Amino acid sequence: MTNDNVLVRPLKDSVIASDMYFGDLRTTFGIIILNDDGKSYGVKPRWGKVYSVGPDQKDVVPGDWILVEHGRWTRGIDLENEDGSKINWRKIDNSAILLISDEQPTDAYVAEDRMLDLKTN
């Protein structure tokens, strides 16, 4: 999958991700994982959707979902797409990508008992 309308073009093997979720989660087993980012016990990896990759990136492509080690991304930047929608982009540390998925992860639920919709966050 390629993104011809990409507004940000990363250099070399860089990865730009969007749709990372930082709120409370509920696993399929009902365990609630609180939004405790920034605390020592809140260290956990996060899923994000690959928005764009540099020309030398061979491991992931736009549209892939990646699980990234805790804190191995930049602070988000909110930019506006051509259609007026806003996306929060983050540069990912390539060496911190733990897993790659072709599909949006479905094992996490928002604590309010609704499916985690990463596209809205």
C-alpha positions as a Markdown table, in Angstrom:
| # | Residue | x | y | z |
|---|---|---|---|---|
| 1 | Met | 0.0 | 0.0 | 0.0 |
| 2 | Thr | 1.4 | 3.4 | -0.9 |
| 3 | Asn | 0.1 | 6.8 | 0.1 |
| 4 | Asp | 0.4 | 9.1 | -2.9 |
| 5 | Asn | -1.2 | 12.0 | -1.1 |
| 6 | Val | 1.3 | 12.0 | 1.8 |
| 7 | Leu | 2.1 | 15.4 | 3.2 |
| 8 | Val | 5.2 | 14.3 | 5.0 |
| 9 | Arg | 8.0 | 12.5 | 3.2 |
| 10 | Pro | 10.5 | 10.9 | 5.7 |
| 11 | Leu | 14.2 | 10.6 | 4.9 |
| 12 | Lys | 16.2 | 7.4 | 4.5 |
| 13 | Asp | 14.6 | 4.6 | 6.5 |
| 14 | Ser | 12.5 | 6.7 | 8.8 |
| 15 | Val | 8.9 | 5.8 | 9.8 |
| 16 | Ile | 6.1 | 8.2 | 10.5 |
| 17 | Ala | 3.1 | 6.8 | 12.3 |
| 18 | Ser | -0.3 | 8.1 | 13.2 |
| 19 | Asp | -3.4 | 6.8 | 15.2 |
| 20 | Met | -1.5 | 6.0 | 18.4 |
| 21 | Tyr | -3.8 | 5.6 | 21.3 |
| 22 | Phe | -2.9 | 6.7 | 24.8 |
| 23 | Gly | -6.1 | 6.3 | 26.8 |
| 24 | Asp | -7.4 | 3.6 | 29.1 |
| 25 | Leu | -7.6 | 0.1 | 27.6 |
| 26 | Arg | -9.5 | -3.1 | 28.3 |
| 27 | Thr | -8.1 | -6.4 | 27.1 |
| 28 | Thr | -10.3 | -9.1 | 25.6 |
| 29 | Phe | -10.0 | -10.8 | 29.0 |
| 30 | Gly | -11.5 | -7.8 | 30.8 |
| 31 | Ile | -8.3 | -6.5 | 32.3 |
| 32 | Ile | -8.3 | -2.7 | 32.5 |
| 33 | Ile | -5.0 | -1.1 | 31.6 |
| 34 | Leu | -5.1 | 2.5 | 33.0 |
| 35 | Asn | -3.8 | 5.5 | 31.1 |
| 36 | Asp | -0.7 | 5.9 | 33.4 |
| 37 | Asp | 1.7 | 7.2 | 30.8 |
| 38 | Gly | 4.5 | 9.2 | 32.4 |
| 39 | Lys | 4.6 | 7.1 | 35.6 |
| 40 | Ser | 7.1 | 4.4 | 36.2 |
| 41 | Tyr | 4.4 | 1.6 | 36.2 |
| 42 | Gly | 2.9 | 3.0 | 33.0 |
| 43 | Val | 5.6 | 1.7 | 30.7 |
| 44 | Lys | 4.0 | -0.3 | 27.9 |
| 45 | Pro | 4.3 | -0.5 | 24.1 |
| 46 | Arg | 1.8 | 1.3 | 21.9 |
| 47 | Trp | 0.2 | 0.4 | 18.5 |
| 48 | Gly | 0.4 | 2.9 | 15.7 |
| 49 | Lys | -0.5 | 3.0 | 12.0 |
| 50 | Val | 2.3 | 3.6 | 9.6 |
| 51 | Tyr | 1.5 | 6.7 | 7.7 |
| 52 | Ser | 4.6 | 7.2 | 5.6 |
| 53 | Val | 8.1 | 5.7 | 5.2 |
| 54 | Gly | 11.4 | 6.8 | 3.8 |
| 55 | Pro | 12.7 | 5.4 | 0.5 |
| 56 | Asp | 15.2 | 3.1 | 2.3 |
| 57 | Gln | 12.7 | 1.5 | 4.6 |
| 58 | Lys | 12.3 | -2.2 | 3.8 |
| 59 | Asp | 10.5 | -3.6 | 6.9 |
| 60 | Val | 7.2 | -1.7 | 7.0 |
| 61 | Val | 4.9 | 0.0 | 4.5 |
| 62 | Pro | 2.1 | 2.6 | 4.8 |
| 63 | Gly | -1.0 | 1.1 | 6.2 |
| 64 | Asp | 0.8 | -1.5 | 8.5 |
| 65 | Trp | 0.1 | -1.5 | 12.2 |
| 66 | Ile | 3.3 | -1.5 | 14.4 |
| 67 | Leu | 3.8 | -2.1 | 18.1 |
| 68 | Val | 6.5 | 0.2 | 19.4 |
| 69 | Glu | 8.5 | 0.0 | 22.6 |
| 70 | His | 7.3 | 2.5 | 25.3 |
| 71 | Gly | 8.5 | 6.1 | 24.6 |
| 72 | Arg | 10.4 | 5.3 | 21.4 |
| 73 | Trp | 8.5 | 7.9 | 19.4 |
| 74 | Thr | 8.6 | 11.7 | 19.2 |
| 75 | Arg | 6.0 | 14.0 | 20.6 |
| 76 | Gly | 3.1 | 14.2 | 18.3 |
| 77 | Ile | 2.6 | 17.0 | 15.7 |
| 78 | Asp | -0.9 | 17.8 | 14.6 |
| 79 | Leu | -1.1 | 18.6 | 10.9 |
| 80 | Glu | -4.1 | 19.0 | 8.5 |
| 81 | Asn | -4.7 | 16.8 | 5.5 |
| 82 | Glu | -5.9 | 18.2 | 2.2 |
| 83 | Asp | -9.4 | 17.2 | 3.1 |
| 84 | Gly | -9.3 | 19.3 | 6.3 |
| 85 | Ser | -9.0 | 16.4 | 8.7 |
| 86 | Lys | -6.2 | 16.5 | 11.3 |
| 87 | Ile | -3.7 | 13.7 | 12.0 |
| 88 | Asn | -1.3 | 13.4 | 14.8 |
| 89 | Trp | 2.1 | 12.2 | 13.4 |
| 90 | Arg | 5.0 | 10.8 | 15.3 |
| 91 | Lys | 8.5 | 9.7 | 14.1 |
| 92 | Ile | 9.2 | 6.1 | 15.3 |
| 93 | Asp | 12.5 | 4.7 | 16.3 |
| 94 | Asn | 13.0 | 1.9 | 13.8 |
| 95 | Ser | 14.9 | -0.3 | 16.3 |
| 96 | Ala | 12.0 | -0.1 | 18.7 |
| 97 | Ile | 9.4 | -1.7 | 16.4 |
| 98 | Leu | 8.4 | -5.0 | 18.1 |
| 99 | Leu | 5.6 | -6.3 | 15.9 |
| 100 | Ile | 4.0 | -5.6 | 12.5 |
| 101 | Ser | 0.4 | -6.4 | 11.6 |
| 102 | Asp | -1.5 | -6.0 | 8.3 |
| 103 | Glu | -4.7 | -5.4 | 10.3 |
| 104 | Gln | -5.7 | -3.0 | 13.1 |
| 105 | Pro | -5.2 | -4.7 | 16.4 |
| 106 | Thr | -8.4 | -5.9 | 18.0 |
| 107 | Asp | -7.3 | -7.1 | 21.4 |
| 108 | Ala | -7.6 | -3.7 | 23.1 |
| 109 | Tyr | -10.8 | -2.1 | 24.2 |
| 110 | Val | -11.4 | 1.4 | 25.6 |
| 111 | Ala | -12.3 | 1.1 | 29.3 |
| 112 | Glu | -15.8 | 2.5 | 28.6 |
| 113 | Asp | -16.7 | -0.9 | 27.0 |
| 114 | Arg | -16.4 | 0.2 | 23.4 |
| 115 | Met | -14.0 | -1.0 | 20.8 |
| 116 | Leu | -10.8 | 0.9 | 20.5 |
| 117 | Asp | -11.1 | 3.0 | 17.4 |
| 118 | Leu | -7.6 | 4.2 | 16.8 |
| 119 | Lys | -8.7 | 6.3 | 13.8 |
| 120 | Thr | -10.3 | 8.9 | 16.1 |
| 121 | Asn | -7.3 | 9.4 | 18.4 |
